[in-house]
Amino acid sequence: FSCNFVGIVLLNDGIGNKLHHGNMVSGKKIIKVEATVKETQEKVLVGEEDIKQAVSAYIFAS
C-alpha cells in the first residue's frame, strides 16, 4: 500500500472517497484510492494498493 497527502483538510471539511479497480498484476487487483474535499473537489489523498485474490474454484456439473 502506498499513499500521498496532496492537499490540506480543514476542520469540518466533508471528505469523499473513490476506489477504482484499474488492472491486475500477477493475479493481484490494483486498487487506486482518491480522497477529495466534497465542496471543492480538491484532491487531498491519492494512493494505490495491490490486493491478493481469495482462492476460488469453479465446478461445472451437468
mmJSON file of the N, C-alpha and C atoms, coordinates in Angstrom:
{"data_MODEL":{"atom_site":{
"group_PDB":["ATOM","ATOM","ATOM","ATOM","ATOM","ATOM","ATOM","ATOM","ATOM","ATOM","ATOM","ATOM","ATOM","ATOM","ATOM","ATOM","ATOM","ATOM","ATOM","ATOM","ATOM","ATOM","ATOM","ATOM","ATOM","ATOM","ATOM","ATOM","ATOM","ATOM","ATOM","ATOM","ATOM","ATOM","ATOM","ATOM","ATOM","ATOM","ATOM","ATOM","ATOM","ATOM","ATOM","ATOM","ATOM","ATOM","ATOM","ATOM","ATOM","ATOM","ATOM","ATOM","ATOM","ATOM","ATOM","ATOM","ATOM","ATOM","ATOM","ATOM","ATOM","ATOM","ATOM","ATOM","ATOM","ATOM","ATOM","ATOM","ATOM","ATOM","ATOM","ATOM","ATOM","ATOM","ATOM","ATOM","ATOM","ATOM","ATOM","ATOM","ATOM","ATOM","ATOM","ATOM","ATOM","ATOM","ATOM","ATOM","ATOM","ATOM","ATOM","ATOM","ATOM","ATOM","ATOM","ATOM","ATOM","ATOM","ATOM","ATOM","ATOM","ATOM","ATOM","ATOM","ATOM","ATOM","ATOM","ATOM","ATOM","ATOM","ATOM","ATOM","ATOM","ATOM","ATOM","ATOM","ATOM","ATOM","ATOM","ATOM","ATOM","ATOM","ATOM","ATOM","ATOM","ATOM","ATOM","ATOM","ATOM","ATOM","ATOM","ATOM","ATOM","ATOM","ATOM","ATOM","ATOM","ATOM","ATOM","ATOM","ATOM","ATOM","ATOM","ATOM","ATOM","ATOM","ATOM","ATOM","ATOM","ATOM","ATOM","ATOM","ATOM","ATOM","ATOM","ATOM","ATOM","ATOM","ATOM","ATOM","ATOM","ATOM","ATOM","ATOM","ATOM","ATOM","ATOM","ATOM","ATOM","ATOM","ATOM","ATOM","ATOM","ATOM","ATOM","ATOM","ATOM","ATOM","ATOM","ATOM","ATOM","ATOM","ATOM","ATOM","ATOM","ATOM"],
"id":[1,2,3,4,5,6,7,8,9,10,11,12,13,14,15,16,17,18,19,20,21,22,23,24,25,26,27,28,29,30,31,32,33,34,35,36,37,38,39,40,41,42,43,44,45,46,47,48,49,50,51,52,53,54,55,56,57,58,59,60,61,62,63,64,65,66,67,68,69,70,71,72,73,74,75,76,77,78,79,80,81,82,83,84,85,86,87,88,89,90,91,92,93,94,95,96,97,98,99,100,101,102,103,104,105,106,107,108,109,110,111,112,113,114,115,116,117,118,119,120,121,122,123,124,125,126,127,128,129,130,131,132,133,134,135,136,137,138,139,140,141,142,143,144,145,146,147,148,149,150,151,152,153,154,155,156,157,158,159,160,161,162,163,164,165,166,167,168,169,170,171,172,173,174,175,176,177,178,179,180,181,182,183,184,185,186],
"type_symbol":["N","C","C","N","C","C","N","C","C","N","C","C","N","C","C","N","C","C","N","C","C","N","C","C","N","C","C","N","C","C","N","C","C","N","C","C","N","C","C","N","C","C","N","C","C","N","C","C","N","C","C","N","C","C","N","C","C","N","C","C","N","C","C","N","C","C","N","C","C","N","C","C","N","C","C","N","C","C","N","C","C","N","C","C","N","C","C","N","C","C","N","C","C","N","C","C","N","C","C","N","C","C","N","C","C","N","C","C","N","C","C","N","C","C","N","C","C","N","C","C","N","C","C","N","C","C","N","C","C","N","C","C","N","C","C","N","C","C","N","C","C","N","C","C","N","C","C","N","C","C","N","C","C","N","C","C","N","C","C","N","C","C","N","C","C","N","C","C","N","C","C","N","C","C","N","C","C","N","C","C","N","C","C","N","C","C"],
"label_atom_id":["N","CA","C","N","CA","C","N","CA","C","N","CA","C","N","CA","C","N","CA","C","N","CA","C","N","CA","C","N","CA","C","N","CA","C","N","CA","C","N","CA","C","N","CA","C","N","CA","C","N","CA","C","N","CA","C","N","CA","C","N","CA","C","N","CA","C","N","CA","C","N","CA","C","N","CA","C","N","CA","C","N","CA","C","N","CA","C","N","CA","C","N","CA","C","N","CA","C","N","CA","C","N","CA","C","N","CA","C","N","CA","C","N","CA","C","N","CA","C","N","CA","C","N","CA","C","N","CA","C","N","CA","C","N","CA","C","N","CA","C","N","CA","C","N","CA","C","N","CA","C","N","CA","C","N","CA","C","N","CA","C","N","CA","C","N","CA","C","N","CA","C","N","CA","C","N","CA","C","N","CA","C","N","CA","C","N","CA","C","N","CA","C","N","CA","C","N","CA","C","N","CA","C","N","CA","C","N","CA","C","N","CA","C","N","CA","C"],
"label_alt_id":[null,null,null,null,null,null,null,null,null,null,null,null,null,null,null,null,null,null,null,null,null,null,null,null,null,null,null,null,null,null,null,null,null,null,null,null,null,null,null,null,null,null,null,null,null,null,null,null,null,null,null,null,null,null,null,null,null,null,null,null,null,null,null,null,null,null,null,null,null,null,null,null,null,null,null,null,null,null,null,null,null,null,null,null,null,null,null,null,null,null,null,null,null,null,null,null,null,null,null,null,null,null,null,null,null,null,null,null,null,null,null,null,null,null,null,null,null,null,null,null,null,null,null,null,null,null,null,null,null,null,null,null,null,null,null,null,null,null,null,null,null,null,null,null,null,null,null,null,null,null,null,null,null,null,null,null,null,null,null,null,null,null,null,null,null,null,null,null,null,null,null,null,null,null,null,null,null,null,null,null,null,null,null,null,null,null],
"label_comp_id":["PHE","PHE","PHE","SER","SER","SER","CYS","CYS","CYS","ASN","ASN","ASN","PHE","PHE","PHE","VAL","VAL","VAL","GLY","GLY","GLY","ILE","ILE","ILE","VAL","VAL","VAL","LEU","LEU","LEU","LEU","LEU","LEU","ASN","ASN","ASN","ASP","ASP","ASP","GLY","GLY","GLY","ILE","ILE","ILE","GLY","GLY","GLY","ASN","ASN","ASN","LYS","LYS","LYS","LEU","LEU","LEU","HIS","HIS","HIS","HIS","HIS","HIS","GLY","GLY","GLY","ASN","ASN","ASN","MET","MET","MET","VAL","VAL","VAL","SER","SER","SER","GLY","GLY","GLY","LYS","LYS","LYS","LYS","LYS","LYS","ILE","ILE","ILE","ILE","ILE","ILE","LYS","LYS","LYS","VAL","VAL","VAL","GLU","GLU","GLU","ALA","ALA","ALA","THR","THR","THR","VAL","VAL","VAL","LYS","LYS","LYS","GLU","GLU","GLU","THR","THR","THR","GLN","GLN","GLN","GLU","GLU","GLU","LYS","LYS","LYS","VAL","VAL","VAL","LEU","LEU","LEU","VAL","VAL","VAL","GLY","GLY","GLY","GLU","GLU","GLU","GLU","GLU","GLU","ASP","ASP","ASP","ILE","ILE","ILE","LYS","LYS","LYS","GLN","GLN","GLN","ALA","ALA","ALA","VAL","VAL","VAL","SER","SER","SER","ALA","ALA","ALA","TYR","TYR","TYR","ILE","ILE","ILE","PHE","PHE","PHE","ALA","ALA","ALA","SER","SER","SER"],
"label_asym_id":["A","A","A","A","A","A","A","A","A","A","A","A","A","A","A","A","A","A","A","A","A","A","A","A","A","A","A","A","A","A","A","A","A","A","A","A","A","A","A","A","A","A","A","A","A","A","A","A","A","A","A","A","A","A","A","A","A","A","A","A","A","A","A","A","A","A","A","A","A","A","A","A","A","A","A","A","A","A","A","A","A","A","A","A","A","A","A","A","A","A","A","A","A","A","A","A","A","A","A","A","A","A","A","A","A","A","A","A","A","A","A","A","A","A","A","A","A","A","A","A","A","A","A","A","A","A","A","A","A","A","A","A","A","A","A","A","A","A","A","A","A","A","A","A","A","A","A","A","A","A","A","A","A","A","A","A","A","A","A","A","A","A","A","A","A","A","A","A","A","A","A","A","A","A","A","A","A","A","A","A","A","A","A","A","A","A"],
"label_entity_id":["1","1","1","1","1","1","1","1","1","1","1","1","1","1","1","1","1","1","1","1","1","1","1","1","1","1","1","1","1","1","1","1","1","1","1","1","1","1","1","1","1","1","1","1","1","1","1","1","1","1","1","1","1","1","1","1","1","1","1","1","1","1","1","1","1","1","1","1","1","1","1","1","1","1","1","1","1","1","1","1","1","1","1","1","1","1","1","1","1","1","1","1","1","1","1","1","1","1","1","1","1","1","1","1","1","1","1","1","1","1","1","1","1","1","1","1","1","1","1","1","1","1","1","1","1","1","1","1","1","1","1","1","1","1","1","1","1","1","1","1","1","1","1","1","1","1","1","1","1","1","1","1","1","1","1","1","1","1","1","1","1","1","1","1","1","1","1","1","1","1","1","1","1","1","1","1","1","1","1","1","1","1","1","1","1","1"],
"label_seq_id":[1,1,1,2,2,2,3,3,3,4,4,4,5,5,5,6,6,6,7,7,7,8,8,8,9,9,9,10,10,10,11,11,11,12,12,12,13,13,13,14,14,14,15,15,15,16,16,16,17,17,17,18,18,18,19,19,19,20,20,20,21,21,21,22,22,22,23,23,23,24,24,24,25,25,25,26,26,26,27,27,27,28,28,28,29,29,29,30,30,30,31,31,31,32,32,32,33,33,33,34,34,34,35,35,35,36,36,36,37,37,37,38,38,38,39,39,39,40,40,40,41,41,41,42,42,42,43,43,43,44,44,44,45,45,45,46,46,46,47,47,47,48,48,48,49,49,49,50,50,50,51,51,51,52,52,52,53,53,53,54,54,54,55,55,55,56,56,56,57,57,57,58,58,58,59,59,59,60,60,60,61,61,61,62,62,62],
"pdbx_PDB_ins_code":[null,null,null,null,null,null,null,null,null,null,null,null,null,null,null,null,null,null,null,null,null,null,null,null,null,null,null,null,null,null,null,null,null,null,null,null,null,null,null,null,null,null,null,null,null,null,null,null,null,null,null,null,null,null,null,null,null,null,null,null,null,null,null,null,null,null,null,null,null,null,null,null,null,null,null,null,null,null,null,null,null,null,null,null,null,null,null,null,null,null,null,null,null,null,null,null,null,null,null,null,null,null,null,null,null,null,null,null,null,null,null,null,null,null,null,null,null,null,null,null,null,null,null,null,null,null,null,null,null,null,null,null,null,null,null,null,null,null,null,null,null,null,null,null,null,null,null,null,null,null,null,null,null,null,null,null,null,null,null,null,null,null,null,null,null,null,null,null,null,null,null,null,null,null,null,null,null,null,null,null,null,null,null,null,null,null],
"Cartn_x":[0.843,0.0,0.886,0.51,1.22,0.204,0.428,-0.458,0.331,-0.185,0.432,-0.648,-0.374,-1.257,-0.871,-1.837,-1.549,-2.317,-3.053,-3.814,-4.047,-4.747,-5.0,-6.474,-6.732,-8.09,-8.274,-9.321,-9.619,-10.714,-10.831,-11.864,-13.232,-14.091,-15.461,-15.534,-14.432,-14.487,-15.087,-16.014,-16.535,-15.577,-15.337,-14.39,-15.138,-14.873,-15.427,-14.318,-14.617,-13.622,-14.041,-13.062,-13.306,-12.303,-12.791,-11.937,-12.141,-11.047,-11.137,-10.255,-10.881,-10.118,-9.621,-8.334,-7.77,-7.322,-6.514,-5.993,-5.547,-4.932,-4.42,-2.969,-2.145,-0.736,-0.414,0.053,0.421,-0.709,-1.944,-3.097,-3.585,-3.011,-3.433,-4.205,-5.287,-6.048,-5.275,-5.226,-4.628,-5.779,-5.887,-6.955,-6.354,-6.922,-6.488,-7.471,-6.938,-7.717,-7.557,-8.666,-8.614,-9.594,-9.129,-9.987,-10.013,-11.214,-11.376,-12.236,-12.056,-12.946,-14.243,-15.378,-16.652,-17.038,-16.834,-17.284,-16.473,-15.153,-14.283,-13.771,-13.971,-13.442,-11.912,-11.254,-9.789,-9.285,-8.326,-7.738,-6.901,-7.077,-6.282,-5.447,-5.803,-5.04,-5.183,-4.08,-4.101,-3.263,-3.673,-2.928,-3.218,-2.497,-2.639,-2.321,-3.071,-2.845,-3.012,-2.196,-2.399,-2.953,-4.048,-4.779,-4.739,-4.314,-4.26,-5.683,-5.978,-7.295,-7.478,-8.705,-9.026,-8.981,-8.603,-8.555,-9.981,-10.213,-11.551,-11.434,-12.531,-12.569,-13.92,-13.924,-15.162,-15.444,-16.647,-17.043,-18.243,-18.116,-19.208,-19.754,-21.04,-21.675,-22.829,-22.969,-24.075,-24.839],
"Cartn_y":[-1.174,0.0,1.234,2.206,3.484,4.599,5.7,6.854,8.131,9.212,10.522,11.546,12.397,13.524,14.637,15.108,16.103,17.402,17.5,18.71,18.842,19.909,20.215,19.991,19.337,19.146,20.047,20.845,21.738,21.149,21.671,21.237,21.404,20.429,20.402,20.24,19.942,19.615,18.224,18.095,16.779,16.119,14.837,14.119,13.039,12.971,11.916,10.98,9.695,8.691,8.0,7.703,6.948,5.81,4.627,3.463,3.013,2.701,2.3,1.083,0.003,-1.196,-1.007,-0.691,-0.371,-1.581,-2.437,-3.59,-4.663,-5.718,-6.801,-7.072,-7.366,-7.685,-8.943,-9.969,-11.243,-11.795,-11.682,-12.204,-11.33,-10.148,-9.232,-8.065,-7.654,-6.486,-5.221,-4.27,-2.968,-1.987,-1.468,-0.543,0.845,1.817,3.206,3.917,4.71,5.4,6.902,7.624,9.084,9.665,10.603,11.307,12.78,13.359,14.761,15.494,16.811,17.659,17.778,17.454,17.405,18.737,19.839,21.142,21.631,21.423,21.975,20.926,19.644,18.533,18.538,19.236,19.254,17.91,17.297,16.043,16.303,15.46,15.596,14.348,13.224,11.994,11.141,10.583,9.62,8.421,7.253,6.061,4.892,3.806,2.6,1.402,0.325,-0.889,-2.1,-3.123,-4.387,-5.39,-6.035,-6.926,-8.342,-9.271,-10.674,-11.225,-11.949,-12.539,-13.731,-13.936,-15.128,-16.346,-17.492,-18.718,-19.124,-19.453,-19.868,-20.978,-21.683,-22.76,-22.732,-23.108,-23.214,-24.69,-25.103,-26.501,-26.527,-27.274,-27.404,-28.827,-28.933,-30.246,-30.257,-31.361,-31.435,-32.717],
"Cartn_z":[0.0,0.0,0.0,-0.805,-0.778,-0.954,-0.247,-0.401,-0.136,-0.695,-0.524,-0.216,0.755,1.025,0.055,-0.724,-1.76,-1.54,-0.439,-0.145,1.341,1.708,3.117,3.433,4.568,5.061,6.27,6.245,7.356,8.231,9.436,10.366,9.716,9.859,9.328,7.815,7.133,5.705,5.537,4.613,4.26,3.28,3.456,2.61,1.831,0.53,-0.314,-0.75,-0.825,-1.207,-2.495,-3.339,-4.566,-4.635,-4.994,-5.209,-6.649,-7.336,-8.738,-8.974,-9.478,-9.836,-11.258,-11.384,-12.683,-13.48,-12.912,-13.642,-12.66,-13.199,-12.365,-12.747,-11.733,-11.944,-11.146,-11.81,-11.164,-10.304,-10.767,-10.042,-8.903,-8.722,-7.661,-8.266,-7.575,-8.006,-7.643,-8.552,-8.275,-8.054,-6.838,-6.467,-6.289,-6.986,-6.836,-5.908,-4.985,-3.961,-4.154,-4.006,-4.098,-3.078,-2.273,-1.318,-1.707,-1.719,-2.108,-1.09,-1.022,-0.225,-1.016,-0.396,-1.115,-1.75,-1.06,-1.561,-2.757,-2.744,-3.789,-4.774,-4.478,-5.274,-5.358,-4.426,-4.373,-3.835,-4.527,-4.06,-2.82,-1.797,-0.582,-0.303,-0.917,-0.731,-1.989,-2.449,-3.552,-3.141,-3.582,-3.206,-4.122,-3.869,-4.673,-3.795,-3.998,-3.22,-4.119,-3.894,-4.596,-3.596,-3.983,-3.087,-3.648,-2.819,-3.219,-3.287,-4.344,-4.528,-3.592,-3.161,-2.382,-3.304,-2.765,-3.548,-3.891,-5.145,-5.565,-6.596,-6.786,-7.77,-8.468,-9.721,-10.49,-10.722,-10.378,-10.557,-11.487,-12.558,-13.52,-13.434,-13.249,-13.195,-14.2,-14.876,-15.835,-15.66],
"occupancy":[1.0,1.0,1.0,1.0,1.0,1.0,1.0,1.0,1.0,1.0,1.0,1.0,1.0,1.0,1.0,1.0,1.0,1.0,1.0,1.0,1.0,1.0,1.0,1.0,1.0,1.0,1.0,1.0,1.0,1.0,1.0,1.0,1.0,1.0,1.0,1.0,1.0,1.0,1.0,1.0,1.0,1.0,1.0,1.0,1.0,1.0,1.0,1.0,1.0,1.0,1.0,1.0,1.0,1.0,1.0,1.0,1.0,1.0,1.0,1.0,1.0,1.0,1.0,1.0,1.0,1.0,1.0,1.0,1.0,1.0,1.0,1.0,1.0,1.0,1.0,1.0,1.0,1.0,1.0,1.0,1.0,1.0,1.0,1.0,1.0,1.0,1.0,1.0,1.0,1.0,1.0,1.0,1.0,1.0,1.0,1.0,1.0,1.0,1.0,1.0,1.0,1.0,1.0,1.0,1.0,1.0,1.0,1.0,1.0,1.0,1.0,1.0,1.0,1.0,1.0,1.0,1.0,1.0,1.0,1.0,1.0,1.0,1.0,1.0,1.0,1.0,1.0,1.0,1.0,1.0,1.0,1.0,1.0,1.0,1.0,1.0,1.0,1.0,1.0,1.0,1.0,1.0,1.0,1.0,1.0,1.0,1.0,1.0,1.0,1.0,1.0,1.0,1.0,1.0,1.0,1.0,1.0,1.0,1.0,1.0,1.0,1.0,1.0,1.0,1.0,1.0,1.0,1.0,1.0,1.0,1.0,1.0,1.0,1.0,1.0,1.0,1.0,1.0,1.0,1.0,1.0,1.0,1.0,1.0,1.0,1.0],
"B_iso_or_equiv":[0.0,0.0,0.0,0.0,0.0,0.0,0.0,0.0,0.0,0.0,0.0,0.0,0.0,0.0,0.0,0.0,0.0,0.0,0.0,0.0,0.0,0.0,0.0,0.0,0.0,0.0,0.0,0.0,0.0,0.0,0.0,0.0,0.0,0.0,0.0,0.0,0.0,0.0,0.0,0.0,0.0,0.0,0.0,0.0,0.0,0.0,0.0,0.0,0.0,0.0,0.0,0.0,0.0,0.0,0.0,0.0,0.0,0.0,0.0,0.0,0.0,0.0,0.0,0.0,0.0,0.0,0.0,0.0,0.0,0.0,0.0,0.0,0.0,0.0,0.0,0.0,0.0,0.0,0.0,0.0,0.0,0.0,0.0,0.0,0.0,0.0,0.0,0.0,0.0,0.0,0.0,0.0,0.0,0.0,0.0,0.0,0.0,0.0,0.0,0.0,0.0,0.0,0.0,0.0,0.0,0.0,0.0,0.0,0.0,0.0,0.0,0.0,0.0,0.0,0.0,0.0,0.0,0.0,0.0,0.0,0.0,0.0,0.0,0.0,0.0,0.0,0.0,0.0,0.0,0.0,0.0,0.0,0.0,0.0,0.0,0.0,0.0,0.0,0.0,0.0,0.0,0.0,0.0,0.0,0.0,0.0,0.0,0.0,0.0,0.0,0.0,0.0,0.0,0.0,0.0,0.0,0.0,0.0,0.0,0.0,0.0,0.0,0.0,0.0,0.0,0.0,0.0,0.0,0.0,0.0,0.0,0.0,0.0,0.0,0.0,0.0,0.0,0.0,0.0,0.0,0.0,0.0,0.0,0.0,0.0,0.0],
"pdbx_formal_charge":[null,null,null,null,null,null,null,null,null,null,null,null,null,null,null,null,null,null,null,null,null,null,null,null,null,null,null,null,null,null,null,null,null,null,null,null,null,null,null,null,null,null,null,null,null,null,null,null,null,null,null,null,null,null,null,null,null,null,null,null,null,null,null,null,null,null,null,null,null,null,null,null,null,null,null,null,null,null,null,null,null,null,null,null,null,null,null,null,null,null,null,null,null,null,null,null,null,null,null,null,null,null,null,null,null,null,null,null,null,null,null,null,null,null,null,null,null,null,null,null,null,null,null,null,null,null,null,null,null,null,null,null,null,null,null,null,null,null,null,null,null,null,null,null,null,null,null,null,null,null,null,null,null,null,null,null,null,null,null,null,null,null,null,null,null,null,null,null,null,null,null,null,null,null,null,null,null,null,null,null,null,null,null,null,null,null],
"auth_seq_id":[1,1,1,2,2,2,3,3,3,4,4,4,5,5,5,6,6,6,7,7,7,8,8,8,9,9,9,10,10,10,11,11,11,12,12,12,13,13,13,14,14,14,15,15,15,16,16,16,17,17,17,18,18,18,19,19,19,20,20,20,21,21,21,22,22,22,23,23,23,24,24,24,25,25,25,26,26,26,27,27,27,28,28,28,29,29,29,30,30,30,31,31,31,32,32,32,33,33,33,34,34,34,35,35,35,36,36,36,37,37,37,38,38,38,39,39,39,40,40,40,41,41,41,42,42,42,43,43,43,44,44,44,45,45,45,46,46,46,47,47,47,48,48,48,49,49,49,50,50,50,51,51,51,52,52,52,53,53,53,54,54,54,55,55,55,56,56,56,57,57,57,58,58,58,59,59,59,60,60,60,61,61,61,62,62,62],
"auth_comp_id":["PHE","PHE","PHE","SER","SER","SER","CYS","CYS","CYS","ASN","ASN","ASN","PHE","PHE","PHE","VAL","VAL","VAL","GLY","GLY","GLY","ILE","ILE","ILE","VAL","VAL","VAL","LEU","LEU","LEU","LEU","LEU","LEU","ASN","ASN","ASN","ASP","ASP","ASP","GLY","GLY","GLY","ILE","ILE","ILE","GLY","GLY","GLY","ASN","ASN","ASN","LYS","LYS","LYS","LEU","LEU","LEU","HIS","HIS","HIS","HIS","HIS","HIS","GLY","GLY","GLY","ASN","ASN","ASN","MET","MET","MET","VAL","VAL","VAL","SER","SER","SER","GLY","GLY","GLY","LYS","LYS","LYS","LYS","LYS","LYS","ILE","ILE","ILE","ILE","ILE","ILE","LYS","LYS","LYS","VAL","VAL","VAL","GLU","GLU","GLU","ALA","ALA","ALA","THR","THR","THR","VAL","VAL","VAL","LYS","LYS","LYS","GLU","GLU","GLU","THR","THR","THR","GLN","GLN","GLN","GLU","GLU","GLU","LYS","LYS","LYS","VAL","VAL","VAL","LEU","LEU","LEU","VAL","VAL","VAL","GLY","GLY","GLY","GLU","GLU","GLU","GLU","GLU","GLU","ASP","ASP","ASP","ILE","ILE","ILE","LYS","LYS","LYS","GLN","GLN","GLN","ALA","ALA","ALA","VAL","VAL","VAL","SER","SER","SER","ALA","ALA","ALA","TYR","TYR","TYR","ILE","ILE","ILE","PHE","PHE","PHE","ALA","ALA","ALA","SER","SER","SER"],
"auth_asym_id":["A","A","A","A","A","A","A","A","A","A","A","A","A","A","A","A","A","A","A","A","A","A","A","A","A","A","A","A","A","A","A","A","A","A","A","A","A","A","A","A","A","A","A","A","A","A","A","A","A","A","A","A","A","A","A","A","A","A","A","A","A","A","A","A","A","A","A","A","A","A","A","A","A","A","A","A","A","A","A","A","A","A","A","A","A","A","A","A","A","A","A","A","A","A","A","A","A","A","A","A","A","A","A","A","A","A","A","A","A","A","A","A","A","A","A","A","A","A","A","A","A","A","A","A","A","A","A","A","A","A","A","A","A","A","A","A","A","A","A","A","A","A","A","A","A","A","A","A","A","A","A","A","A","A","A","A","A","A","A","A","A","A","A","A","A","A","A","A","A","A","A","A","A","A","A","A","A","A","A","A","A","A","A","A","A","A"],
"auth_atom_id":["N","CA","C","N","CA","C","N","CA","C","N","CA","C","N","CA","C","N","CA","C","N","CA","C","N","CA","C","N","CA","C","N","CA","C","N","CA","C","N","CA","C","N","CA","C","N","CA","C","N","CA","C","N","CA","C","N","CA","C","N","CA","C","N","CA","C","N","CA","C","N","CA","C","N","CA","C","N","CA","C","N","CA","C","N","CA","C","N","CA","C","N","CA","C","N","CA","C","N","CA","C","N","CA","C","N","CA","C","N","CA","C","N","CA","C","N","CA","C","N","CA","C","N","CA","C","N","CA","C","N","CA","C","N","CA","C","N","CA","C","N","CA","C","N","CA","C","N","CA","C","N","CA","C","N","CA","C","N","CA","C","N","CA","C","N","CA","C","N","CA","C","N","CA","C","N","CA","C","N","CA","C","N","CA","C","N","CA","C","N","CA","C","N","CA","C","N","CA","C","N","CA","C","N","CA","C","N","CA","C","N","CA","C","N","CA","C"],
"pdbx_PDB_model_num":[1,1,1,1,1,1,1,1,1,1,1,1,1,1,1,1,1,1,1,1,1,1,1,1,1,1,1,1,1,1,1,1,1,1,1,1,1,1,1,1,1,1,1,1,1,1,1,1,1,1,1,1,1,1,1,1,1,1,1,1,1,1,1,1,1,1,1,1,1,1,1,1,1,1,1,1,1,1,1,1,1,1,1,1,1,1,1,1,1,1,1,1,1,1,1,1,1,1,1,1,1,1,1,1,1,1,1,1,1,1,1,1,1,1,1,1,1,1,1,1,1,1,1,1,1,1,1,1,1,1,1,1,1,1,1,1,1,1,1,1,1,1,1,1,1,1,1,1,1,1,1,1,1,1,1,1,1,1,1,1,1,1,1,1,1,1,1,1,1,1,1,1,1,1,1,1,1,1,1,1,1,1,1,1,1,1]
}}}
